[in-house]
Amino acid sequence: MANALVSIQILPTTPGGESVIPYVDRAIDIIKAAGVPYRVAPLETTMEGDLAQLLAVVQQMSEEMAELGCPSVISQVKIYYNPGSGASMGRLLEKYPDGQ
């Protein structure tokens, strides 16, 4: 059972002032590769899973930005941690099946 939801907005400083979109796409690829449930939204992506695993994904995203040549990266992170009854995007969003 998942015990956490972690939402992240990653804001890399790109080499030469390039568009951040390819870098954000790479960060989302890292989330996909982690194999955790996730949901992309316009301003952030939310992942569901074990807190330690999700924080490791956040770390990997930051390290990848550096490897791609970004001199710095800001990550805005929100964490919902519920070790007792668990954390679920589906449960929190069940009132909003169409996302509205």
QUIWO-V604795 format. One line per field, one symbol per residue. phi: phi as a letter, one per 30 degrees, with the letter a starting at -180 (. if undefined). A space follows every 50 residues. Layout:
phi->???
This chain:
phi->.dcacbcbccbddddiidddedddddddeddeddicdbbdbecabccbld eddddddeddddddddddjddabcbcbcbccbddcibbdeddcedbdcib
